[in-house]
C-alpha cells in the first residue's frame, strides 16, 4: 500500500511518498528501490523540470 501526497510549501509544493510492504525484507527493499528511486523519483524530477522551467 502506497500513499502519495502533495501539500503547499513556501517554495512551491512538498511531495511525500510512503509505502508499507507485506513481503520479506529483501523483497520489500527491492520494491522500495524500484518504485522510490525508479518510478517516483524519475517522475518527480521530470515534474520539477517542467514546472520550474524558465521558458
N, C-alpha and C positions, 0 to 999 in steps of 0.2 A: 504494500500500500504506500503510495507516494502522495505528497502534498506539495503543491507549487503555488506560492502566494506572492503577490506584488502589493507593496504599500508605499504611500507617499514618503519622500525623503527630501531633505533640504537640497540635495544635489540632483534631484530628479525622481528616482524610484529605487526602492530596495526590493530585491528578489530573494526569496527564501525557498529552498528546496529541502525537504526532509523525507525520509523513507524508512519503513520498517520491513524487514525481510524475515520470512519464515523459511529458513534454509540453513544448512550447515555453514559455519563461519566462513570457510573458504569459498563457498558459492556466493554468499552474501557479499563478500569483499569483491569478487569479480563483477557481480551485478552493479554494485555501487560505482566501481571504476568505469564500467561500460556506460552507465547512464549518467552519472555525475560528471565524469571527466570527458566522456564522449558526446553523448546526446545533448544534455542540458548546457554544459559549458560551451560547446560549439554554437548552439543556438543562441545563447545569451550574448556571446561575443559578436555574432552577426547582428543581433538586435542593437547592441550598443553602437556598433559601427554605423548602422543605418540611421539610428535615431539621433546620433550626435554628430552627424555629418555637417560640414560647413558649406554645403552646396548652395 
